[in-house]
Each structure stands twice: as C-alpha cells, then as structure tokens.
C-alpha cells in the first residue's frame, strides 16, 4: 500500500510539473508587427525611397470646378498635414497640384530641402532639387502676396517668370519668409501645422540655404478631397411702394 501511494504521489508531482512548464511558455504571435521606431526628431525611422525620374506627367486639361473647394492631405513620416488649396489665387497651379496628387506623383517622395525657420520644400521625385512633372504653369501672383507661416507656394528658378510652377512646392515655417511676390500661392496649411514645424526643425543648420535634411522625411501619400460649396440664396429685390 505504501509503494502504491508513493507511486501516485510521484505521478501527481510529474503531472503538475508538466502542466506548469506548458503554462510558462510564452505564446507566439507571428502576425504581430514590431512597433515602429522613432528618430531623435520624433518622426518614424524610415529609409529614403528610391528616386523616380518624373518628367512624364500630363498637364491638366483645365481649371478646377469653381463650385467646389479642394484640400490636399499629405501623410508623412513625421505626421499628417492638410492644405486648403487656393484656386482663386493660382487656378493653374492648384489644378496641377490636384492632378499630381491624384496620380500618385507625390507619393514616396521626400522633403529634399529643409531650412529651419524658413521653409520645407518637396515635390521633386528625383530629390535633386531640379526634377518636375515635365510641364509648367503660370499664375501671376498679386503684388501684395505674403509668404507667412503655413502658406504653401510653388518653387521656381531665378530665371523663370514670376508665378511659374512645376511640381516643387514649399511650406513656410518662419513667421514671414520675406520673399518677393514672385511665387504662385497654392494654398495654406489648415490642419497639422505642428507636423510642418516638426519637419522644419530637421534641417542641417550647417548647410545654410541648401537645407540638407538631417534625416529622411517621406511624403507617404497625398490625398485630395473635394467638397461642393453651398450656393448662397439670392436676395429678393425690394419693390418701391406705390403712392
């Protein structure tokens, strides 16, 4: 009887030990994604995308629908920001910006120029500062055009006429860029200015006006939203009273 009892005790101990070892094994989750790492600047740690040739886009056939308002949301490795497009100030540049966004032209490109306290500049698929869509537009800027924080305008070379635009754009990060009225104003940041300012700090101060980024900042996706503007009710004319 004592031998049987001892055997039963040993079996129970072995069984309990086996159950305990199974319970302690961590559950594997092969489908779980590793959390994205962040950089010192607070952005996602990403690699610069492969450069694209550009230069083969089709020019928009006409201006945007004047009965609608358009916004462009740029999803970046540092966060998102939204631009309200100003088709009244720059109808051709605004139509081009919408067309390029919808075609995926801006997707997987970088902000190739970041000058702290001045501007962040992107829209060049070659990331060289010389790339474009293969065409240009022109909208004469008003003489009182101001380039203040959050304003989005189109970049051009010094030799091109005022208001010339390709695909490269910049967002003003300083209080006032102090630029002459030579650049087509395409819109203004209405949401996510904190993202713009975060990106604006990621330029190498030793690079001066060249604005060499201290880390890659990628435009992951550009999405355009259009909303029909409600029409204003017509005012009824007052009729003169008869004597």
FIGU-569610 format. One line per 10 residues: their letters; for each residue x, y, z of N, C-alpha, C. Coordinates in nm, 3 decimals. Layout:
a	X/Y/Z/X/Y/Z/X/Y/Z ~ ...
END
This chain:
xxxxxxxxxx	0.084/-0.121/0.000/0.000/0.000/0.000/0.087/0.125/0.000 ~ 0.196/0.121/0.083/0.284/0.237/0.086/0.349/0.261/-0.051 ~ 0.388/0.149/-0.121/0.453/0.162/-0.252/0.356/0.223/-0.352 ~ 0.226/0.184/-0.350/0.126/0.238/-0.442/0.103/0.386/-0.415 ~ 0.096/0.422/-0.287/0.076/0.564/-0.252/0.192/0.649/-0.301 ~ 0.314/0.597/-0.282/0.433/0.671/-0.327/0.432/0.690/-0.478 ~ 0.392/0.589/-0.551/0.385/0.598/-0.698/0.284/0.703/-0.740 ~ 0.169/0.705/-0.673/0.065/0.803/-0.707/0.116/0.946/-0.681 ~ 0.189/0.962/-0.571/0.243/1.096/-0.539/0.341/1.140/-0.645 ~ 0.428/1.047/-0.689/0.526/1.079/-0.791/0.459/1.115/-0.923
xxxxxxxxxx	0.353/1.042/-0.958/0.279/1.073/-1.081/0.216/1.210/-1.075 ~ 0.157/1.244/-0.960/0.093/1.376/-0.945/0.195/1.488/-0.955 ~ 0.313/1.467/-0.893/0.417/1.569/-0.899/0.465/1.587/-1.042 ~ 0.486/1.477/-1.113/0.532/1.484/-1.253/0.428/1.554/-1.340 ~ 0.299/1.520/-1.317/0.192/1.583/-1.395/0.185/1.733/-1.370 ~ 0.195/1.770/-1.243/0.190/1.913/-1.207/0.308/1.987/-1.266 ~ 0.424/1.926/-1.265/0.542/1.990/-1.322/0.527/2.008/-1.470 ~ 0.469/1.908/-1.535/0.448/1.920/-1.681/0.351/2.029/-1.714 ~ 0.242/2.040/-1.640/0.143/2.146/-1.664/0.204/2.282/-1.641 ~ 0.287/2.289/-1.536/0.348/2.418/-1.507/0.439/2.464/-1.618
xxxxxxxxxx	0.515/2.377/-1.679/0.607/2.416/-1.785/0.534/2.462/-1.908 ~ 0.417/2.400/-1.936/0.337/2.442/-2.051/0.281/2.582/-2.028 ~ 0.238/2.606/-1.905/0.176/2.735/-1.875/0.276/2.848/-1.884 ~ 0.404/2.820/-1.860/0.505/2.924/-1.859/0.558/2.958/-1.997 ~ 0.526/2.875/-2.097/0.574/2.901/-2.232/0.504/3.024/-2.289 ~ 0.577/3.120/-2.339/0.513/3.240/-2.399/0.440/3.204/-2.527 ~ 0.329/3.267/-2.547/0.251/3.245/-2.668/0.315/3.320/-2.784 ~ 0.333/3.249/-2.892/0.392/3.313/-3.010/0.284/3.380/-3.092 ~ 0.312/3.500/-3.141/0.219/3.575/-3.226/0.294/3.617/-3.351 ~ 0.295/3.526/-3.447/0.372/3.552/-3.569/0.316/3.668/-3.649
xxxxxxxxxx	0.188/3.702/-3.628/0.126/3.809/-3.707/0.145/3.946/-3.647 ~ 0.200/3.954/-3.526/0.217/4.083/-3.460/0.329/4.163/-3.527 ~ 0.305/4.291/-3.545/0.404/4.380/-3.607/0.490/4.447/-3.501 ~ 0.616/4.456/-3.528/0.706/4.526/-3.435/0.673/4.674/-3.436 ~ 0.672/4.738/-3.318/0.640/4.881/-3.314/0.742/4.963/-3.393 ~ 0.692/5.063/-3.463/0.780/5.147/-3.545/0.872/5.228/-3.454 ~ 0.998/5.232/-3.489/1.093/5.309/-3.410/1.090/5.454/-3.455 ~ 1.123/5.543/-3.363/1.122/5.686/-3.394/1.264/5.741/-3.387 ~ 1.281/5.852/-3.455/1.411/5.917/-3.458/1.422/6.020/-3.346 ~ 1.537/6.082/-3.335/1.556/6.187/-3.235/1.463/6.305/-3.261
xxxxxxxxxx	1.423/6.322/-3.387/1.332/6.431/-3.421/1.187/6.399/-3.398 ~ 1.157/6.276/-3.350/1.019/6.238/-3.320/0.942/6.185/-3.439 ~ 1.010/6.153/-3.549/0.945/6.100/-3.669/0.973/5.950/-3.681 ~ 0.900/5.884/-3.770/0.926/5.743/-3.794/1.064/5.726/-3.856 ~ 1.134/5.623/-3.811/1.267/5.596/-3.863/1.252/5.523/-3.997 ~ 1.266/5.596/-4.106/1.243/5.540/-4.239/1.365/5.561/-4.327 ~ 1.371/5.481/-4.432/1.475/5.499/-4.532/1.422/5.586/-4.645 ~ 1.509/5.659/-4.707/1.468/5.741/-4.821/1.422/5.649/-4.934 ~ 1.307/5.679/-4.996/1.259/5.595/-5.105/1.346/5.608/-5.229 ~ 1.329/5.513/-5.320/1.405/5.518/-5.445/1.363/5.641/-5.525
xxxxxxxxxx	1.459/5.702/-5.588/1.430/5.821/-5.668/1.353/5.783/-5.794 ~ 1.259/5.870/-5.833/1.178/5.847/-5.953/1.218/5.950/-6.060 ~ 1.205/5.913/-6.187/1.250/6.006/-6.292/1.164/6.130/-6.309 ~ 1.030/6.116/-6.299/0.943/6.232/-6.324/0.951/6.275/-6.469 ~ 0.891/6.389/-6.499/0.902/6.446/-6.632/0.808/6.389/-6.736 ~ 0.713/6.305/-6.697/0.624/6.243/-6.796/0.477/6.258/-6.762 ~ 0.445/6.355/-6.679/0.305/6.377/-6.639/0.230/6.459/-6.743 ~ 0.098/6.441/-6.744/0.013/6.515/-6.837/-0.038/6.642/-6.772 ~ -0.033/6.751/-6.845/-0.083/6.879/-6.795/-0.235/6.871/-6.778 ~ -0.291/6.927/-6.670/-0.437/6.927/-6.652/-0.506/6.996/-6.770
xxxxxxxxxx	-0.621/6.944/-6.807/-0.692/6.998/-6.924/-0.758/7.132/-6.896 ~ -0.781/7.163/-6.770/-0.847/7.289/-6.738/-0.844/7.315/-6.588 ~ -0.901/7.427/-6.545/-0.902/7.461/-6.402/-0.995/7.371/-6.323 ~ -0.990/7.382/-6.192/-1.077/7.305/-6.105/-1.220/7.359/-6.110 ~ -1.313/7.280/-6.063/-1.453/7.320/-6.057/-1.469/7.434/-5.956 ~ -1.512/7.548/-6.001/-1.521/7.666/-5.915/-1.631/7.652/-5.810 ~ -1.722/7.556/-5.828/-1.830/7.537/-5.730/-1.787/7.445/-5.615 ~ -1.660/7.404/-5.615/-1.611/7.314/-5.512/-1.485/7.371/-5.445 ~ -1.461/7.325/-5.324/-1.337/7.357/-5.255/-1.254/7.229/-5.246 ~ -1.122/7.245/-5.248/-1.033/7.130/-5.252/-0.930/7.138/-5.140
xxxxxxxxxx	-0.905/7.024/-5.078/-0.800/7.014/-4.979/-0.709/6.897/-5.015 ~ -0.583/6.908/-4.980/-0.487/6.801/-5.003/-0.426/6.761/-4.869 ~ -0.440/6.635/-4.835/-0.382/6.583/-4.711/-0.253/6.510/-4.744 ~ -0.144/6.551/-4.681/-0.015/6.488/-4.702/0.020/6.404/-4.579 ~ 0.029/6.274/-4.599/0.068/6.183/-4.492/0.219/6.166/-4.500 ~ 0.290/6.204/-4.394/0.436/6.198/-4.396/0.487/6.110/-4.282 ~ 0.616/6.082/-4.287/0.677/6.001/-4.182/0.687/6.076/-4.050 ~ 0.654/6.205/-4.051/0.654/6.286/-3.929/0.513/6.322/-3.883 ~ 0.412/6.271/-3.954/0.274/6.306/-3.923/0.203/6.360/-4.047 ~ 0.080/6.402/-4.031/-0.001/6.450/-4.143/-0.026/6.600/-4.134
xxxxxxxxxx	-0.047/6.661/-4.249/-0.097/6.798/-4.251/-0.184/6.819/-4.374 ~ -0.275/6.914/-4.363/-0.375/6.938/-4.468/-0.361/7.078/-4.524 ~ -0.369/7.088/-4.658/-0.359/7.216/-4.727/-0.494/7.250/-4.790 ~ -0.546/7.368/-4.761/-0.664/7.418/-4.831/-0.613/7.488/-4.957 ~ -0.649/7.435/-5.073/-0.597/7.488/-5.199/-0.668/7.616/-5.238 ~ -0.593/7.712/-5.288/-0.646/7.842/-5.326/-0.650/7.852/-5.479 ~ -0.761/7.806/-5.534/-0.771/7.807/-5.680/-0.803/7.944/-5.737 ~ -0.843/8.037/-5.651/-0.867/8.173/-5.700/-0.735/8.246/-5.722 ~ -0.642/8.230/-5.628/-0.513/8.298/-5.640/-0.427/8.236/-5.750 ~ -0.430/8.103/-5.759/-0.346/8.032/-5.857/-0.425/7.917/-5.919
xxxxxxxxxx	-0.517/7.947/-6.010/-0.601/7.841/-6.067/-0.524/7.732/-6.140 ~ -0.421/7.769/-6.214/-0.347/7.668/-6.289/-0.260/7.582/-6.198 ~ -0.192/7.645/-6.104/-0.108/7.571/-6.011/-0.192/7.480/-5.921 ~ -0.309/7.527/-5.878/-0.397/7.447/-5.793/-0.447/7.324/-5.869 ~ -0.487/7.343/-5.995/-0.534/7.231/-6.077/-0.421/7.130/-6.098 ~ -0.300/7.179/-6.117/-0.185/7.091/-6.135/-0.156/7.014/-6.007 ~ -0.164/7.080/-5.892/-0.136/7.015/-5.764/-0.235/6.902/-5.739 ~ -0.362/6.927/-5.771/-0.465/6.824/-5.755/-0.438/6.706/-5.849 ~ -0.408/6.736/-5.974/-0.382/6.632/-6.072/-0.263/6.545/-6.032 ~ -0.155/6.608/-5.988/-0.036/6.535/-5.948/-0.062/6.451/-5.823
xxxxxxxxxx	-0.138/6.505/-5.731/-0.171/6.431/-5.609/-0.252/6.306/-5.642 ~ -0.350/6.321/-5.728/-0.437/6.209/-5.764/-0.364/6.102/-5.844 ~ -0.263/6.140/-5.915/-0.188/6.042/-5.996/-0.081/5.969/-5.914 ~ -0.063/6.009/-5.788/0.038/5.946/-5.704/0.178/6.001/-5.724 ~ 0.187/6.115/-5.791/0.317/6.175/-5.822/0.397/6.207/-5.696 ~ 0.328/6.256/-5.592/0.396/6.297/-5.469/0.424/6.180/-5.375 ~ 0.357/6.066/-5.397/0.373/5.952/-5.307/0.516/5.899/-5.311 ~ 0.568/5.866/-5.194/0.704/5.811/-5.182/0.810/5.906/-5.236 ~ 0.794/6.033/-5.206/0.897/6.133/-5.235/0.938/6.196/-5.101 ~ 1.038/6.279/-5.104/1.089/6.336/-4.978/1.085/6.489/-4.979
xxxxxxxxxx	1.096/6.545/-4.860/1.123/6.688/-4.849/1.275/6.700/-4.863 ~ 1.318/6.741/-4.982/1.461/6.741/-5.012/1.533/6.865/-4.961 ~ 1.457/6.966/-4.920/1.517/7.090/-4.869/1.444/7.134/-4.744 ~ 1.517/7.145/-4.635/1.460/7.190/-4.508/1.553/7.295/-4.448 ~ 1.506/7.419/-4.448/1.584/7.530/-4.390/1.511/7.575/-4.264 ~ 1.564/7.543/-4.146/1.497/7.581/-4.021/1.463/7.729/-4.014 ~ 1.338/7.757/-3.972/1.293/7.895/-3.959/1.262/7.962/-4.091 ~ 1.258/7.883/-4.199/1.233/7.941/-4.332/1.128/7.859/-4.406 ~ 1.167/7.748/-4.470/1.071/7.667/-4.547/1.110/7.519/-4.542 ~ 1.012/7.434/-4.575/1.038/7.295/-4.609/0.991/7.279/-4.754
xxxxxxxxxx	1.069/7.209/-4.835/1.040/7.202/-4.979/1.039/7.057/-5.026 ~ 0.936/7.023/-5.104/0.922/6.888/-5.158/0.863/6.892/-5.297 ~ 0.816/6.776/-5.342/0.753/6.769/-5.474/0.846/6.735/-5.587 ~ 0.970/6.698/-5.556/1.067/6.662/-5.660/1.091/6.511/-5.653 ~ 1.043/6.434/-5.752/1.060/6.288/-5.748/1.205/6.244/-5.757 ~ 1.293/6.332/-5.808/1.434/6.296/-5.819/1.513/6.331/-5.693 ~ 1.451/6.408/-5.602/1.514/6.452/-5.477/1.642/6.531/-5.500 ~ 1.657/6.587/-5.620/1.778/6.661/-5.654/1.759/6.812/-5.648 ~ 1.631/6.855/-5.644/1.603/6.997/-5.649/1.585/7.049/-5.789 ~ 1.597/6.961/-5.888/1.582/7.003/-6.029/1.471/6.928/-6.101
xxxxxxxxxx	1.406/6.832/-6.036/1.304/6.750/-6.101/1.169/6.818/-6.107 ~ 1.084/6.766/-6.194/0.949/6.821/-6.210/0.860/6.728/-6.288 ~ 0.741/6.776/-6.323/0.643/6.689/-6.391/0.660/6.682/-6.542 ~ 0.743/6.769/-6.598/0.757/6.771/-6.744/0.680/6.883/-6.810 ~ 0.616/6.967/-6.729/0.544/7.084/-6.781/0.547/7.191/-6.672 ~ 0.506/7.310/-6.706/0.497/7.417/-6.607/0.370/7.497/-6.629 ~ 0.326/7.562/-6.525/0.209/7.651/-6.532/0.253/7.790/-6.489 ~ 0.164/7.885/-6.506/0.198/8.021/-6.462/0.074/8.094/-6.415 ~ 0.080/8.145/-6.294/-0.025/8.228/-6.234/0.042/8.353/-6.178 ~ 0.007/8.468/-6.229/0.071/8.592/-6.183/0.033/8.619/-6.037
xxxxxxxxxx	0.131/8.619/-5.944/0.100/8.647/-5.804/0.059/8.793/-5.786 ~ -0.032/8.822/-5.695/-0.067/8.962/-5.669/0.051/9.036/-5.608 ~ 0.062/9.165/-5.630/0.176/9.241/-5.578/0.185/9.242/-5.426 ~ 0.073/9.214/-5.358/0.074/9.214/-5.212/0.082/9.073/-5.154 ~ 0.124/8.975/-5.234/0.135/8.837/-5.186/0.231/8.829/-5.069 ~ 0.190/8.758/-4.964/0.273/8.743/-4.845/0.299/8.595/-4.820 ~ 0.419/8.565/-4.779/0.461/8.427/-4.755/0.490/8.411/-4.607 ~ 0.381/8.390/-4.532/0.389/8.379/-4.387/0.370/8.233/-4.345 ~ 0.383/8.208/-4.214/0.378/8.071/-4.163/0.254/7.996/-4.213 ~ 0.277/7.879/-4.269/0.168/7.794/-4.316/0.131/7.814/-4.461
xxxxxxxxxx	0.179/7.919/-4.524/0.149/7.943/-4.665/0.224/7.840/-4.751 ~ 0.154/7.787/-4.852/0.213/7.689/-4.943/0.224/7.755/-5.081 ~ 0.343/7.760/-5.135/0.366/7.824/-5.264/0.452/7.733/-5.352 ~ 0.453/7.764/-5.480/0.528/7.682/-5.576/0.668/7.740/-5.598 ~ 0.766/7.652/-5.597/0.905/7.694/-5.616/0.935/7.713/-5.765 ~ 1.033/7.798/-5.794/1.076/7.821/-5.932/1.223/7.863/-5.930 ~ 1.284/7.861/-6.046/1.423/7.908/-6.055/1.423/8.060/-6.069 ~ 1.537/8.119/-6.046/1.551/8.265/-6.054/1.530/8.315/-6.196 ~ 1.554/8.229/-6.296/1.542/8.270/-6.436/1.399/8.262/-6.489 ~ 1.312/8.192/-6.418/1.175/8.175/-6.466/1.089/8.295/-6.428
xxxxxxxxxx	0.988/8.326/-6.511/0.899/8.439/-6.480/0.824/8.418/-6.350 ~ 0.782/8.528/-6.290/0.705/8.521/-6.166/0.579/8.436/-6.186 ~ 0.550/8.351/-6.087/0.430/8.268/-6.092/0.447/8.137/-6.164 ~ 0.567/8.109/-6.215/0.591/7.982/-6.284/0.591/7.870/-6.180 ~ 0.532/7.756/-6.216/0.525/7.644/-6.123/0.538/7.512/-6.196 ~ 0.609/7.419/-6.132/0.617/7.282/-6.181/0.548/7.193/-6.080 ~ 0.625/7.110/-6.011/0.567/7.026/-5.906/0.626/7.056/-5.768 ~ 0.740/7.126/-5.765/0.803/7.153/-5.637/0.729/7.264/-5.563 ~ 0.701/7.238/-5.438/0.629/7.334/-5.354/0.704/7.350/-5.222 ~ 0.674/7.459/-5.154/0.734/7.478/-5.022/0.628/7.529/-4.925
xxxxxxxxxx	0.649/7.497/-4.799/0.562/7.543/-4.691/0.646/7.634/-4.602 ~ 0.598/7.752/-4.576/0.671/7.848/-4.492/0.660/7.806/-4.346 ~ 0.775/7.796/-4.280/0.776/7.759/-4.138/0.811/7.877/-4.048 ~ 0.871/7.981/-4.104/0.902/8.100/-4.026/0.781/8.192/-4.019 ~ 0.789/8.293/-3.931/0.677/8.387/-3.919/0.652/8.458/-4.051 ~ 0.758/8.493/-4.122/0.748/8.559/-4.252/0.876/8.528/-4.329 ~ 0.860/8.463/-4.444/0.978/8.425/-4.523/1.045/8.546/-4.587 ~ 0.972/8.658/-4.596/1.031/8.780/-4.653/1.062/8.769/-4.801 ~ 0.987/8.688/-4.873/1.011/8.668/-5.015/0.935/8.771/-5.099 ~ 0.987/8.806/-5.215/0.914/8.897/-5.304/0.795/8.825/-5.366
xxxxxxxxxx	0.695/8.899/-5.415/0.575/8.837/-5.472/0.602/8.776/-5.611 ~ 0.680/8.669/-5.612/0.717/8.605/-5.737/0.675/8.459/-5.745 ~ 0.615/8.408/-5.636/0.585/8.266/-5.628/0.434/8.243/-5.619 ~ 0.384/8.152/-5.701/0.240/8.124/-5.704/0.196/8.063/-5.572 ~ 0.102/8.128/-5.506/0.048/8.078/-5.379/-0.058/7.974/-5.410 ~ -0.034/7.850/-5.366/-0.125/7.741/-5.400/-0.220/7.706/-5.285 ~ -0.193/7.756/-5.166/-0.283/7.728/-5.055/-0.222/7.760/-4.921 ~ -0.284/7.706/-4.816/-0.236/7.729/-4.679/-0.268/7.608/-4.593 ~ -0.179/7.580/-4.499/-0.199/7.468/-4.408/-0.309/7.504/-4.308 ~ -0.413/7.422/-4.304/-0.526/7.447/-4.215/-0.532/7.348/-4.100
xxxxxxxxxx	-0.458/7.240/-4.111/-0.455/7.139/-4.005/-0.318/7.071/-4.007 ~ -0.260/7.050/-3.890/-0.131/6.982/-3.881/-0.011/7.074/-3.891 ~ -0.026/7.201/-3.854/0.088/7.293/-3.860/0.198/7.246/-3.764 ~ 0.161/7.171/-3.660/0.262/7.117/-3.569/0.352/7.016/-3.641 ~ 0.294/6.942/-3.735/0.373/6.849/-3.816/0.472/6.925/-3.903 ~ 0.423/7.033/-3.966/0.509/7.116/-4.051/0.626/7.172/-3.970 ~ 0.597/7.220/-3.850/0.702/7.277/-3.767/0.801/7.170/-3.720 ~ 0.751/7.048/-3.697/0.840/6.938/-3.660/0.937/6.908/-3.774 ~ 0.883/6.902/-3.896/0.968/6.878/-4.013/1.068/6.992/-4.030 ~ 1.021/7.113/-4.004/1.105/7.232/-4.023/1.228/7.236/-3.935
xxxxxxxxxx	1.232/7.154/-3.831/1.349/7.151/-3.742/1.454/7.049/-3.788 ~ 1.421/6.973/-3.893/1.509/6.864/-3.933/1.601/6.900/-4.049 ~ 1.647/7.023/-4.050/1.745/7.065/-4.150/1.880/7.086/-4.084 ~ 1.986/7.051/-4.155/2.122/7.070/-4.103/2.155/7.219/-4.103 ~ 2.172/7.282/-3.988/2.199/7.426/-3.984/2.329/7.465/-4.053 ~ 2.420/7.369/-4.064/2.548/7.397/-4.129/2.538/7.399/-4.281 ~ 2.423/7.356/-4.335/2.408/7.352/-4.480/2.354/7.483/-4.538 ~ 2.315/7.576/-4.450/2.268/7.706/-4.497/2.142/7.698/-4.581 ~ 2.139/7.777/-4.690/2.021/7.783/-4.777/1.998/7.653/-4.855 ~ 2.101/7.568/-4.863/2.084/7.439/-4.931/1.983/7.353/-4.858
xxxxxxxxxx	1.977/7.367/-4.726/1.876/7.298/-4.647/1.884/7.147/-4.653 ~ 2.003/7.093/-4.629/2.020/6.948/-4.630/1.945/6.886/-4.511 ~ 1.852/6.793/-4.536/1.779/6.731/-4.425/1.873/6.649/-4.336 ~ 1.847/6.652/-4.205/1.927/6.575/-4.111/1.882/6.430/-4.106 ~ 1.763/6.402/-4.159/1.712/6.266/-4.169/1.605/6.264/-4.278 ~ 1.577/6.148/-4.338/1.475/6.142/-4.444/1.336/6.173/-4.390 ~ 1.265/6.261/-4.458/1.125/6.289/-4.427/1.046/6.256/-4.553 ~ 0.964/6.152/-4.545/0.898/6.097/-4.663/0.751/6.140/-4.670 ~ 0.709/6.184/-4.788/0.566/6.203/-4.815/0.514/6.066/-4.857 ~ 0.441/6.000/-4.768/0.397/5.864/-4.795/0.278/5.861/-4.891
xxxxxxxxxx	0.189/5.959/-4.876/0.071/5.961/-4.962/0.008/6.099/-4.963 ~ -0.042/6.140/-5.079/-0.116/6.266/-5.092/-0.257/6.234/-5.138 ~ -0.355/6.285/-5.065/-0.496/6.257/-5.095/-0.574/6.387/-5.109 ~ -0.652/6.397/-5.214/-0.732/6.518/-5.239/-0.878/6.492/-5.205 ~ -0.937/6.588/-5.135/-1.080/6.583/-5.104/-1.147/6.706/-5.162 ~ -1.261/6.686/-5.227/-1.336/6.800/-5.282/-1.475/6.806/-5.220 ~ -1.519/6.926/-5.194/-1.650/6.948/-5.132/-1.723/7.055/-5.212 ~ -1.849/7.028/-5.244/-1.930/7.125/-5.316/-1.965/7.242/-5.224 ~ -1.938/7.362/-5.271/-1.966/7.481/-5.192/-2.115/7.513/-5.199 ~ -2.182/7.525/-5.084/-2.325/7.558/-5.089/-2.349/7.694/-5.154
xxxxxxxxxx	-2.446/7.699/-5.241/-2.476/7.825/-5.311/-2.551/7.919/-5.218 ~ -2.519/8.047/-5.230/-2.585/8.147/-5.147/-2.723/8.180/-5.204 ~ -2.823/8.189/-5.117/-2.957/8.222/-5.165/-2.962/8.363/-5.223 ~ -3.034/8.376/-5.332/-3.044/8.507/-5.395/-3.133/8.600/-5.313 ~ -3.089/8.724/-5.300/-3.167/8.822/-5.226/-3.283/8.874/-5.312 ~ -3.398/8.885/-5.250/-3.515/8.936/-5.321/-3.506/9.088/-5.334 ~ -3.540/9.134/-5.449/-3.538/9.278/-5.471/-3.657/9.343/-5.403 ~ -3.629/9.456/-5.340/-3.738/9.531/-5.278/-3.810/9.613/-5.381 ~ -3.939/9.605/-5.376/-4.020/9.682/-5.471/-4.061/9.815/-5.409 ~ -4.055/9.918/-5.490/-4.094/10.051/-5.441/-4.244/10.054/-5.415
xxx	-4.282/10.114/-5.303/-4.424/10.122/-5.270/-4.494/10.223/-5.361 ~ -4.615/10.188/-5.403/-4.694/10.278/-5.487/-4.762/10.385/-5.401 ~ -4.771/10.503/-5.457/-4.840/10.612/-5.385/-4.990/10.583/-5.380
END
